[in-house]
C-alpha cells in the first residue's frame, strides 16, 4: 500500500501485492517528485534494499505509521478526539 499526496494535494492510495516489488519500484520511479520514502511493514526491508541509494528512506514501526495516519485524518476532518482506542488489523508493507 502506498499513501501519498497527489498533484491536487489530496491524500491518495495505491495498492500492490507484496510479491510485486518490481511494480512498486516502477511506480515510485515514474513519480519524479518523490525524494523521501517512509516505509513500514513486514517486507519493508526487502523493498528498502532495492531502493537504497535512490531515495532518503525512513523506517517506521507499522503501528506508529498507522497512528500518525489516523491523527492526520482526524485533524483534516476537524475532529478533536484526544483519547481513542486504535486497532490495526492486517499485515503488509506500506509506504
Secondary structure, DSSP 4 states (H G I P E B T S, - for coil): -EEEE-TTS-EEEE---TT-HHHHHHHHHT-TT--EEEEEETTHHHHHHHHBTTBEEEE--HHHHHHHHHHHHHHHTT----S---------EE-
